[in-house]
Amino acid sequence: METQKAQEILKMAILMEKRGHAFYAKVAEQTPDPEIKHIFLTMADEETKHVKFLSEQYISFEKNNKFTKVDLPDLANEGFAALILNEDMKSKISSAGFEAAAISAAIDFEKRAIAVYSNQAELSDDPNEKDLYRWLAEWEGGHLKILSDMDNELKEKIWNDNQFWPF
């Protein structure tokens, strides 16, 4: 891959992750409930981890003009996967409120990140670059699944609460 293009992609990815961190941290700051705050702080922390991996690659690429093999953590042990929207939390989040809107916006962030990382993995000839972007796409995919599950549960809750069933 062309050096300048690889660096631009890494910079864009770092910026995307930093924006995600800022978003999640701001939502956590504005959320009064400690459990919901914990969810968004965990999400912010996940984005910081992504920035770390991408920054290490950027520095390495800048020095060596190639991607290096990175020890990528096992996603099964990832902290975000343990977050569940239980009944108590569902009752605290209004399906049409701020936190639900933040979950919806977060879904869009994650979809965009998955598209960027998947595309880069597909385009790359460098096995280390492919591994990094595939791993990041998979990590973001886990976030997307959890957020989508939360969003669907909140929709079901509002439909049940309002007896909104079209049949």
C-alpha positions in Angstrom: 0.0 0.0 0.0 1.2 3.5 -0.8 2.8 5.0 2.3 0.9 8.3 2.3 -2.4 6.5 1.8 -1.7 4.1 4.7 -0.8 7.0 7.0 -4.0 8.9 6.0 -6.2 5.9 6.7 -4.5 5.4 10.1 -5.0 9.1 10.9 -8.6 9.0 9.8 -9.2 5.8 11.9 -7.5 7.4 15.0 -9.7 10.5 14.6 -12.8 8.4 14.2 -12.0 6.5 17.4 -11.2 9.8 19.3 -14.5 11.2 18.2 -16.3 8.1 19.4 -14.5 8.4 22.8 -15.5 12.1 23.1 -19.1 11.2 22.2 -19.4 8.3 24.7 -17.6 10.3 27.4 -20.0 13.2 26.9 -23.1 11.0 27.1 -21.7 9.4 30.3 -21.1 12.8 31.8 -24.7 13.9 31.1 -26.4 10.6 32.2 -27.5 10.7 35.9 -27.9 7.0 36.4 -24.7 5.2 37.5 -25.4 2.0 35.6 -26.1 3.7 32.4 -23.1 6.0 33.0 -21.0 2.8 33.4 -22.1 1.5 30.0 -21.1 4.7 28.2 -17.8 5.0 30.1 -17.0 1.4 29.1 -17.7 2.3 25.5 -15.4 5.4 25.8 -12.7 3.2 27.3 -13.0 0.8 24.4 -12.5 3.6 21.9 -9.3 4.7 23.8 -8.0 1.1 23.4 -8.6 1.3 19.7 -6.7 4.6 19.5 -3.8 3.0 21.3 -3.6 0.1 18.8 -3.9 2.5 15.8 -1.4 5.0 17.2 1.1 2.2 17.7 0.7 1.1 14.1 1.0 4.7 12.9 4.3 5.2 14.7 5.6 1.9 13.6 4.5 2.6 10.0 6.1 6.0 10.0 9.4 4.5 11.2 9.5 1.3 9.1 7.1 2.0 6.2 5.2 -1.2 7.0 2.7 -2.5 9.5 4.0 -4.6 12.3 2.5 -7.7 13.9 0.6 -6.6 17.0 -0.5 -8.7 19.9 -4.2 -8.2 19.7 -6.3 -9.1 22.7 -8.8 -11.9 22.6 -12.2 -10.4 21.9 -13.9 -13.0 24.1 -12.3 -11.3 27.1 -13.4 -7.9 26.1 -15.1 -5.9 28.9 -17.9 -4.4 26.6 -19.3 -7.9 25.9 -20.3 -8.2 29.5 -22.6 -5.2 29.4 -26.3 -6.2 29.3 -29.3 -4.0 29.3 -31.2 -5.7 32.2 -34.8 -5.0 33.1 -33.8 -2.4 35.7 -31.8 -0.4 33.3 -34.4 -0.7 30.6 -36.9 0.9 32.9 -34.5 3.8 33.5 -33.9 4.5 29.9 -36.8 6.2 28.1 -37.0 4.7 24.6 -37.4 8.1 23.2 -35.0 9.8 25.6 -31.4 11.0 25.6 -29.7 7.7 26.3 -31.8 5.9 23.7 -30.9 8.5 21.1 -27.2 8.1 22.1 -27.5 4.3 21.6 -29.0 5.0 18.2 -26.2 7.4 17.3 -23.6 4.9 18.6 -25.0 2.3 16.3 -24.2 4.6 13.4 -20.7 5.2 14.7 -20.1 1.5 14.9 -21.5 0.7 11.5 -19.2 3.4 10.0 -16.2 2.0 11.8 -16.9 -1.5 10.6 -17.3 -0.3 7.0 -14.0 1.6 7.1 -12.0 -1.3 8.8 -13.6 -4.0 6.6 -12.8 -2.1 3.5 -9.2 -1.5 4.5 -8.7 -5.2 5.4 -10.1 -6.1 2.0 -7.9 -3.6 0.1 -4.6 -4.4 1.9 -1.9 -6.7 0.6 0.0 -6.5 3.9 -1.0 -9.4 6.2 -0.3 -7.4 9.4 -2.5 -4.5 8.2 -5.2 -7.0 7.2 -5.1 -8.6 10.6 -5.3 -5.2 12.4 -8.3 -4.0 10.4 -10.1 -7.3 10.5 -9.7 -7.5 14.2 -10.9 -3.9 14.7 -13.9 -4.6 12.4 -14.7 -7.7 14.5 -14.3 -5.7 17.8 -16.6 -2.9 16.5 -19.0 -5.7 15.3 -19.3 -6.9 18.9 -20.1 -3.4 19.9 -22.7 -3.1 17.2 -24.4 -6.3 18.2 -24.7 -5.2 21.8 -25.9 -1.7 20.9 -28.4 -3.1 18.4 -29.7 -5.6 21.0 -30.1 -2.7 23.4 -31.9 -0.6 20.8 -34.3 -3.5 19.9 -35.1 -4.1 23.5 -35.9 -0.5 24.1 -38.1 -0.4 21.0 -40.0 -3.5 22.3 -40.4 -1.8 25.6 -42.0 1.3 24.2 -44.2 -0.8 21.9 -45.4 -2.9 24.8 -45.8 0.1 27.1 -47.9 1.9 24.4 -49.7 -1.3 23.2 -48.5 -0.5 19.7 -49.0 -3.7 17.8 -50.3 -3.5 14.2 -52.4 -6.7 14.4 
